Amino acid sequence: LHHPAVPRYYGSVVRDRPDGRDFGLVSTLVQGQTLDELVRSGQWVADEKNLRVLAETLLEVCEHLASFAPPVVHRDIKPANVMLE
């Protein structure tokens, strides 16, 4: 999953609980704020330049993830899950 806009993936963790299982991914810590936090605080404005950069980056990441066999699908891309440094 080596891509400059994707945190480095190290592995996964499974924890059994009495009522089911917890799954987790181990990756590098990303410093910064979420797009949601930046928009709400007024630090990120959805102008043409910012939207273009964001869209191009997200599409590049999706294309990269889809290139794997089997493809990796994020399934939860939203401002609260997009980190900006």
C-alpha positions, 0 to 999 in steps of 0.5 A, a space after each residue: 500500500 505504498 503511496 505518499 497519501 496513504 499511511 504506511 500499513 504494518 499489520 492488523 489486530 483481532 481481539 475476541 470479546 464475549 459478544 464478538 470480535 474487534 478488528 484493527 489496523 496498525 499504521 503510522 500516526 498521521 499528524 494533522 487535522 481531519 478535513 471535517 475539523 478544518 472546514 468547521 473551524 474555517 481553516 479550509 475553504 472549498 474554493 476551486 484550487 482546494 477542491 481540485 487538489 483534494 479531488 485529485 489526491 483522493 482519486 489517485 489514492 482510490 486508483 492506487 488501492 484499486 490496482 491491488 489483486 484483490 482491490 482494496 476498497 475504503 468504503 468510508 471516505 468522508 471529511 472526518 476520515 480525510 487527514 490533511 497535514 
